[in-house]
């Protein structure tokens, strides 16, 4: 009987040891699977954040491109405004010249001959004006677009 008791005691201990080892193995497996899931979630978060960074970089590049296009348009508008200003000044000078040529009625002695000469002079100046406008238009078409950019606030200096 003594040997029967020791057999049961030994077999009881071995069951407990085996059962303890299997519980520990199960806990380790659970911890490993939990850590693997946690790492997978972290990897997914990292991938998501990387994608967000790429999106932000693309948006920043798009904004930079839009800014460059806007600056080019502003520069072009500034050049056109300067050309318009020059043309207005030229037209003012030509108008003043035409006004200076215009003679009042009282100053005319021989009305028909002076009036005829004045009319011819006016017609000649109009023809010159048309020619100069055509030359300016041709020069504008041939003139390469300047890439030198000036700031819009320097326009009025």
Order of alpha helices (4+ residues) and beta strands (2+ residues): alpha-alpha
